[in-house]
Amino acid sequence: MGIFDKFRNQAKGSKGKDMSDAAERKANEKSGNKYESQVDEAQRRVEGQLGMDRDRPEQP
């Protein structure tokens, strides 16, 4: 099981969102916020692919 499989399994709960936010912060930190808009767009796309739409309420 790869890292993305683990992320996908945990993506449905708040832990997945926390992991996504942490990855975004780390990427922005490493790039000195130079690519902040691209990192944000990538985060939204990945979350969308995993069914983690932040606009929708969490599913039980």
N, C-alpha and C positions, 0 to 999 in steps of 0.2 A: 504494500500500500504506500503510495507516494504522498508527498506533502499536500498536493492539491486534493487528493482523495480525502485526507483528514480534514482539510479546510471545508470541503463540500459537505461532509457529514456533520460538521459543527456549524455550518452556515445558517441553519434554520433558526438558531437561538441567538441570544444577545452575545454569546461568546464569539460567534462568527463575525459579528459587526465590530466587536472589540478588536479582534485579530485584524480585520480589514483596516480599521482606523490606525492601529499600531503600525501596520505595513506602510500606510500612506505617510504617517509622521516620519518614519524611518527614511523613506525614499526622499521626502522633502528635506530632511535634515542632511542627508548625504549629498544632495545636490545644491544645498544652500538656498532652497526654495526657488531655484532658477527655472525648474520645470513644473511648478506647482499646478498650473492649469492642466498640463498633460497628465500628471499623476492623478489628479482628481477625476479627469475623464476616464482614465484607465480603471480606476477604482469603481466608478459607476458602471462601466461596461461589465467588469468581472462580477460585481454584485448582481447585475441584471441577469447574466448568464446562469448564476447560481440560484436565482429566484429570491434574492435578498432585497427586493425593491424597498427602499427606505420610505417611499411615499405610501406604501400599503401597511396596514397594521399587521403585527405578528400573528401568524396562524398557530393555533394550539396544537 
